[in-house]
Amino acid sequence: MPIILRILALFVEDLFVFVGFVFIVKATFMWSETAGIYSIGIVLILVGLLLSRKPSSKRR
């Protein structure tokens, strides 16, 4: 398997989560600016929780 595909396979789920959050925030901003700001806050909290629950594989 080429090296690029192996590296991409390590981050594919994070990429899908990030793209999903981007679409949700974009759609919310199209609906209302205030609701969009709330959605950014919720997304940032969720990303923080995801990063805190999934420890880096480099740390041991």
Backbone as CSV, one residue per row, in Angstrom:
resi,resn,N_x,N_y,N_z,CA_x,CA_y,CA_z,C_x,C_y,C_z
1,MET,0.854,-1.174,0.000,0.000,0.000,0.000,0.905,1.244,0.000
2,PRO,0.626,2.189,-0.853,1.455,3.402,-0.879,1.426,4.135,0.459
3,ILE,2.503,4.839,0.733,2.659,5.532,2.017,1.564,6.581,2.250
4,ILE,1.127,7.255,1.177,0.095,8.293,1.319,-1.226,7.684,1.778
5,LEU,-1.576,6.535,1.250,-2.826,5.887,1.666,-2.754,5.404,3.104
6,ARG,-1.581,4.930,3.545,-1.435,4.508,4.938,-1.584,5.691,5.892
7,ILE,-0.986,6.822,5.519,-1.110,8.018,6.351,-2.548,8.512,6.361
8,LEU,-3.206,8.516,5.204,-4.596,8.955,5.113,-5.515,8.043,5.913
9,ALA,-5.226,6.750,5.936,-6.052,5.801,6.683,-6.014,6.079,8.182
10,LEU,-4.922,6.655,8.672,-4.818,6.975,10.096,-5.755,8.107,10.496
11,PHE,-6.054,9.014,9.559,-6.824,10.210,9.882,-8.191,10.280,9.208
12,VAL,-8.631,9.222,8.565,-9.863,9.295,7.777,-11.087,9.564,8.657
13,GLU,-11.189,8.961,9.834,-12.371,9.206,10.667,-12.379,10.639,11.194
14,ASP,-11.200,11.161,11.536,-11.126,12.552,11.981,-11.498,13.510,10.860
15,LEU,-11.105,13.176,9.646,-11.441,13.999,8.484,-12.948,14.033,8.253
16,PHE,-13.593,12.888,8.367,-15.043,12.839,8.184,-15.774,13.617,9.278
17,VAL,-15.316,13.519,10.510,-15.923,14.276,11.600,-15.770,15.770,11.349
18,PHE,-14.573,16.190,10.960,-14.316,17.605,10.697,-15.194,18.125,9.552
19,VAL,-15.271,17.387,8.462,-16.092,17.815,7.318,-17.573,17.860,7.712
20,GLY,-18.018,16.911,8.514,-19.403,16.927,8.989,-19.701,18.151,9.829
21,PHE,-18.769,18.504,10.726,-18.946,19.711,11.534,-18.983,20.960,10.662
22,VAL,-18.149,21.006,9.628,-18.126,22.169,8.733,-19.476,22.331,8.042
23,PHE,-20.039,21.232,7.551,-21.344,21.314,6.888,-22.445,21.739,7.860
24,ILE,-22.412,21.237,9.078,-23.429,21.603,10.062,-23.345,23.090,10.388
25,VAL,-22.122,23.585,10.607,-21.957,25.004,10.942,-22.361,25.881,9.765
26,LYS,-21.997,25.508,8.550,-22.356,26.295,7.360,-23.877,26.370,7.196
27,ALA,-24.543,25.230,7.361,-26.005,25.217,7.225,-26.669,26.041,8.322
28,THR,-26.112,26.015,9.519,-26.687,26.790,10.614,-26.502,28.276,10.389
29,PHE,-25.339,28.682,9.860,-25.135,30.100,9.551,-26.078,30.568,8.445
30,MET,-26.408,29.694,7.495,-27.348,30.063,6.449,-28.744,30.268,7.038
31,TRP,-29.045,29.589,8.126,-30.337,29.695,8.781,-30.405,30.963,9.621
32,SER,-29.378,31.195,10.471,-29.368,32.354,11.348,-27.938,32.570,11.852
33,GLU,-27.519,33.832,11.909,-26.158,34.124,12.360,-25.980,33.787,13.838
34,THR,-26.958,34.086,14.654,-26.870,33.785,16.085,-26.807,32.273,16.313
35,ALA,-27.636,31.547,15.611,-27.607,30.088,15.737,-26.277,29.535,15.231
36,GLY,-25.697,30.161,14.212,-24.393,29.737,13.705,-23.297,29.909,14.732
37,ILE,-23.341,31.003,15.475,-22.345,31.223,16.525,-22.513,30.177,17.628
38,TYR,-23.755,29.864,17.986,-23.978,28.797,18.961,-23.452,27.464,18.440
39,SER,-23.676,27.172,17.168,-23.217,25.888,16.620,-21.696,25.808,16.602
40,ILE,-21.001,26.915,16.342,-19.544,26.904,16.404,-19.090,26.587,17.828
41,GLY,-19.733,27.173,18.818,-19.393,26.888,20.205,-19.589,25.429,20.554
42,ILE,-20.700,24.862,20.119,-20.978,23.452,20.391,-19.954,22.562,19.694
43,VAL,-19.619,22.880,18.440,-18.643,22.097,17.693,-17.275,22.162,18.365
44,LEU,-16.867,23.337,18.819,-15.568,23.453,19.480,-15.536,22.663,20.787
45,ILE,-16.627,22.659,21.519,-16.694,21.856,22.737,-16.594,20.370,22.397
46,LEU,-17.318,19.934,21.375,-17.272,18.523,20.979,-15.887,18.111,20.506
47,VAL,-15.232,18.964,19.731,-13.883,18.653,19.271,-12.929,18.566,20.459
48,GLY,-13.069,19.466,21.410,-12.247,19.411,22.615,-12.461,18.119,23.387
49,LEU,-13.715,17.690,23.507,-13.998,16.436,24.194,-13.440,15.238,23.427
50,LEU,-13.575,15.260,22.111,-13.030,14.163,21.310,-11.514,14.080,21.431
51,LEU,-10.855,15.217,21.418,-9.399,15.214,21.519,-8.939,14.799,22.911
52,SER,-9.704,15.125,23.926,-9.300,14.747,25.276,-9.553,13.262,25.547
53,ARG,-10.509,12.661,24.880,-10.819,11.244,25.083,-9.924,10.341,24.249
54,LYS,-9.385,10.842,23.140,-8.575,10.022,22.242,-7.115,10.460,22.397
55,PRO,-6.366,9.786,23.250,-4.984,10.214,23.471,-4.116,10.013,22.231
56,SER,-3.119,10.837,22.102,-2.195,10.742,20.990,-1.442,9.426,21.057
57,SER,-1.225,8.792,19.920,-0.506,7.520,19.893,0.985,7.718,20.115
58,LYS,1.469,8.949,19.994,2.880,9.216,20.197,3.249,9.266,21.675
59,ARG,2.278,9.619,22.539,2.527,9.681,23.981,2.443,8.292,24.592
60,ARG,3.365,7.979,25.481,3.306,6.698,26.184,3.710,6.867,27.597
